[in-house]
Amino acid sequence: MKLYGFPPSPNTWQIRALADYLGVPLEFELVDLTKGGSRTPAFLAINPTGRTPALVDGDFKLWETLAIMQHVASKKPNALWPNDARIRADITRWQSWNLAHWNRDVWSAVLSERLVKKILNLGPPDEAVIAKGVAAYEKEAAMLDAHLAKQKYLVGNTLTIADFAVAAPLFYAKEAELPVEPYPHMRGWFERIAALPCWGVTAPQRAAA
């Protein structure tokens, strides 16, 4: 399998970390978003939406992070994506929440304004967008903290691919200026996830980020 992505992206990073954790071979191909890499004819032939990450597994082309995570995790039996319909539905629920709310409403908005604009020299941050994202963070982080007060991981007391998805953007909490300290259960959970060696093995260079 070959993953096409941009290393600093939390979506790309979570897939690479998952594959490393599971010992699933995954060749990586850089798509440099700072140079329009996702708009080339070659990449658009893989993912016509022009977004990263994207996966090629033989003659199977797959995009969307949630789908790629599940496909990678399906390559070998494991507890992170168990063969149990109810647990898989719960995992997908958290991955869906991550994409629809945690990532879209919070991290995409705030990181774009506070980090991406600075890197790409796109002008000053939009404080109204940031304020909306911060409010969303406070709402969603409080919910997440309350949930993690009752159990060790997102889906019961066993690590799953949902934890990889939801934890990934928190690696940029400092750059986004979104504090984790007010949420002790979320912070403890994130520290357990971040301590897994797979994140360090696949980590982007901070200079590139």
C-alpha angles and dihedrals in degrees: 000000000000124000119205112203153120111263099220092053112104088219093056092041095053092053093049091047092049093050091049092048092051095041092239111154110242124174113209127218119189117232104190106213091186089065100041093262094152093058098058118115090242094056095040087057086062098039116014091193089070094228134123143268108048131163133212116197108176105300092343117101117193135179136177117074097241092055093045092051092052093046093050091047090051092063093088136009110272143149093244091071104018124190093252119114095211095049091046090052090052091049091049090049090059093043089051092049088050093054098039101041118001095046102029101039098035119018103030091050100043098037091048091055100038102035116011095050090052093050095047095037092238097153134262121336119264104244093198091057090047093050091052091048093048091051090051090049093053091050097045096039091052090052091047092048092052091049093050091050086072101045142018098243137018094265105040119295098319127089113248138172087266089070091053091052098047095041096050099082092046088074084075097050092114094051091045091047090229109143122224095186096086089059107061098175093048089046093051091047092049092049090055091050094044091052091065107109092227091075092056093045091054099033118133118237107265090226089060091046 
